Amino acid sequence: MYEYVKNDEILSQLVKNSVLTEKQLATYMAYQFRKYRTENSEIYTRLGEKVSKGVFHRTLQQARRNIKRSILTIILLGYLDITDVTDVTRDITDLIEVGRQIKNIKDLALGQEINDFDKKKALELLSDILRRLDKAIK
């Protein structure tokens, strides 16, 4: 998936609770999948809108900085041993796997008729993770 899907309820919840803005995520995704240039190399696209090369790259740098800071924050918390997130997950790879599982549930639901149960299951898993994070990080 290289496009940011605006009507994806799960993606919306994840973005809302992350340090990335919608534009930063869309820019980062477009860049990663090389889906951002028009025929005119000075005009780039993001979320279906044309943006200048400068705006695109500035937003891309902001996204990269926020991603880096998020990862370093997790490392910092572990280094200082000031929070216990063992109830939430054992390490960062577990978090990435949870994200993949949520996406797989959603993709399975979309591959068939849209299954509200599977969508609800994915949203409940995400909500549970957010609740557990709120309890673990005080």
Residue pairs with C-beta under 8 A, 6 or more apart in sequence:
1 29
2 29
2 30
2 32
2 33
2 35
3 29
3 35
4 11
4 22
4 25
4 26
4 29
4 30
4 47
5 11
6 12
6 47
8 106
9 119
9 123
10 102
10 103
10 106
10 119
10 122
10 123
10 126
13 123
13 126
14 99
14 126
15 21
15 22
15 25
17 130
18 25
18 70
19 66
19 69
19 70
20 28
20 63
20 66
20 67
21 62
22 47
23 46
23 47
23 59
24 59
24 60
24 62
24 63
24 66
25 63
26 46
26 47
27 36
27 46
27 56
27 59
27 60
27 63
28 60
28 63
28 64
28 67
30 36
30 44
30 45
30 46
31 60
35 45
36 44
36 45
36 46
36 56
37 43
37 44
37 45
38 44
38 45
38 50
41 53
42 52
42 53
43 50
43 51
43 52
43 53
44 50
44 51
44 52
44 53
44 55
44 56
45 51
46 56
46 59
51 59
71 92
74 92
77 83
77 85
83 136
83 137
83 138
84 136
85 133
85 136
85 137
87 132
87 135
87 136
88 129
88 132
88 133
88 136
89 95
89 98
98 125
98 129
101 125
102 122
102 125
102 126
105 118
105 119
105 121
105 122
105 125
106 118
106 119
106 122
108 115
108 118
109 115
109 118
109 119
109 122
